[in-house]
Amino acid sequence: MTTTDLRIPTARIDWILGRTHVATPDSEVEASVRRRLPADIDPDLASQIVRYALSVHASNRAMAANF
């Protein structure tokens, strides 16, 4: 079982990416997420947040492929 760092705003990311078109390139998703992060965020935490967002986006893309 994997756990998610409690500092990662998973609900907010899920909400944002639920409204992001699945054809949006990963680079745009990453840029969108990074723009929302505070300027003084720990770089390692920022990377974890981006990885989580990209995994949600990939999951959404895979789900949409079945339609």
Secondary structure, DSSP 8 states (H G I E B T S, - for coil): -----TTS-HHHHHHHHHTS-TTS-HHHHHHHHHHHS-TT--HHHHHHHHHHHHHHHHHHHHHHTT-
